[in-house]
């Protein structure tokens, strides 16, 4: 069972994008993304259009995923509308928001645990970089990278 709302929060855009990609891979099969994923640019699409997309019945997929990247301003400008949606999200639509911050004191943040999940992405510490780099080389490119080589790349 998947959550109905995911908020991915973090300052580093490349890490946000990587986490977003991992989530999309869990939510939709690659062949379903063309019809089951709606990428909403918050500068070009209104909140009502985004909510309409979430409420649109999925076609040839189990769910419809609506992705809103860089959604900080979108969330601020549409807070009341989103609060109402968080109270009663569509069971076949999944909203994914990427934001640079998700303040825990807001109504949205307090409502999120009952309908969704917050995924916080933090920049790795310098000592964490070599093992992450060797793991990335292995998983993403099927290449072996030694710790010494990873440390040289980081310098």
N, C-alpha and C positions, 0 to 999 in steps of 0.2 A: 504494500500500500504506500502510495506516495502522498506527500503533503500537498496542499492546494496552493500554498504561497511559500516561495523561497526568497529570502533576502540575502544577497552576498555582499558583505561589507568589507572594504579595505581601501588603502591608499594607493597601492601599486597596481596600475592598470593591467600589466601583463599577468600578474598573479590572479587578479579578478577574472580576466578572460580565460585563463587556464582552468580555474575552478568552475566557471560557467560552462565551459566545454565539457568537463567531466560530468556535470549535472545533466546537461542536455543528452549526453550519451546514455545516461541511466533512464531518462524519461522517455526518449523516443529512439526507435531504431533509425539507422541512417536513411533508409528508403522512405521513412515516414516524415522526415523533416520538411520536405518540400510542401507537403499539404498540412502537416500537423504543427508547424512552428510559424509563429508570426513575430517577426522582428519589428518592434515598434520604436521609431525614433521619437523621443519625447518632444523634440523641437518641431516636428512636422505632424504629429498625430495627437488628437485631443484625448483627454481622459475618458470621455464617453465612448470614443471609438475603441480604445483599449478594453474597456469593460464590455462593449458589444462583442469584441473578438473573444473574450473569455467566455461569454455566454453563448457563443455560436456552437452548435452541436458539432462534435468532431466527425470528420468524414474519412472513412477507411483507417481510422486510428482509434485507440481507446480514449485518448485525451487530446486536448488542444493546449499547446504551450504558447504563452505570450511572454516574450522577453523584452524588457525595457532596460537598456544599458544606460549608464550615467544618469540615473533616475533621481538624483538629489533634488534638483529644482522641481521635477515632476511631483515628487512626494510632497515637497513644501507647498506647492501651488494647489494641490488636489487632496490635501490631508483629510478634509471632512468626507469627501467622496470615497476615499480609500478606507477610512474608518468604517463607513457603512458597508463597503464590500467585504472588509475583514470580518464583520459580524455575520455575513451570510454569503460566503464565496460559492461560486458555481462548482458543483461536484465533478464536472467534466473538463473544467478549465484550470490550468496551472499558471499562476503568475510568478515570473522570475524577475526580480529587481536587482540591479547592481548599483550600489551606492558607495560613496567614500566614507560615510559614517552613518550609524544607526543609533541615535541617542536612546538610552534605555528608559528615560523618564517619560517619553511620549506615550500617548494612548495607543498609537500603532504598535510600538514596541511591546507594550503590555498585552495587546491582543494577539500578537503574532504566535506565541507558543501554543495557543489553542487551535490554530488553523494552519500553522506552517512551521518553518524552521529558519533560524538565523545561522548563516555560515560566515564566520569571521576569518578573513584572510590577512595574515600578518607577514611582514617582511622577515625573512629568515635572518638569524644572527650570523655574524661573519664566520663563526666556527661551524655553523650548520651547512654552509655553502658547499664545501668539497663533497660530502656524502650525497647531498641532493643532486649535484652535478653528475656524479658517477651513476647515480640511480637513473637520472634523466637520460643520459647517454645510452644506458642499457635498455630502458623501457621504450623510449621514443625512437631510437635509431639502431637498436640491436648491436651496439658497439661497446667495447670494454674501455673504460677510461680509468687509469690508475689515480690514486689519491694525489700523488705528486703532480701528475699532469693537471688534475683539477685545480690544485693550489696555484700552479703557474698561470692557468687561465684566469683565475680570480684576481691575481696580482695585477 
